């Protein structure tokens, strides 16, 4: 539950900040490309790396299998909304945020049946230091998101490429680094299910919270052919996963 809620939201903050900044700059296609690209990177490259690091990830929890199925349908939802409305409107944003809220509620009710004793060797000072580093990192992330959007937009103009293309192939790799770092450390320290929880949760957060907030600020429209091609590839990757 920690990996699904706290870590998945935390590792998806780069995508969220890029989404908010690109929507404020009236270039939300960049956020759409970043989300689809990040989901593809998570489900293929990162899933492959953590499996190779562990050699084999044994799934004992039925919850992860169920949530992987939820993940597929949630990843499909923005694609369906985009095809129906030829873009993501503010109403679609509300729908996506409602799905995110429902998903979090489901996890919180589900956790009552999950009980595992853990030793708490964490000191109060460690918590204070971690919170301070987290807040400082948030500020740094938000500032860097402005530079990412600014130069990604300039790059798309200079190379005469759609913004969704830059998001898909350049920005998404950078915004997926927190997932790669956290999940690699999780599998190497014997917390494979936490790594999978973060991976599945990140795809869900990207597809609902990130796109929902972005489309609420500014409706999303993009190069439809590129969107459709990349979405089909993302859904195939989700299905294989």
Phi, psi and omega in degrees: 000321177300314181295319182294316186266295188292306185289322180297319178291317182297314182285348177263003179299322177302316178297319181296315180293322176295321178298312180297313182295318180292326177292319178294330178273005181058039177227057187290346178299329177298318179295319179298314178298320180296317181295311181297315179298317179297318178298319179295315179299316179300312188280343181246288185298307183292317177300322179293316181297312183292329177291319178294322179297321182269345185073319175203130177254114180269123181264112180266329185277129176291335180302317182296320179297317179295316182292332176295324178291316175303317181303316181300313182289326178290322177294330179286328186305307180298330178296314179298314180299321180294317180293317181297312186261004184056032181156173177252113181273180177294327177296318176298323177299318178296319179298314181296320178291326177294321177295320178299315179297319179297318181295316178297318179297319179298318180294319181293323177286329181289329185295341181298330181272357182253110181233126178212124180285131176230148179276129181260096179256019184273128179273155181302320181297323178299320179295313180300314181296317180296318179296318179297314179297320180298314181295317179298320179294323177300315179298314179299319179297315183295320179293315181294330178299324178296318178294319180301311181296317181300309184280332175293320177295315179299320180296317180295326178288313182297319182271358182055047179243148177297145179304327180299327180295315179297318178298317182295316190255341182245302186295320184300326180294317179294317183287347179268357181298322177300320178298315181299315181295308183296313184292325176296315180293325180294313181292323181290335178262013174084021178244060185298321182292330176292322178296315179294323178298318179293320182297309180296315180298322180296319178297318179295312181299316179300316186284338182247293185298308185296308180291327179296311180295316181300312182289337174291321180288314180208123182307142185262130170222151184205173174302113191293322181295315178297318180299313183295316180298311182292325179294318178299316179297319178298316181292325176295316178298318179295319180295315179297320179297000000 
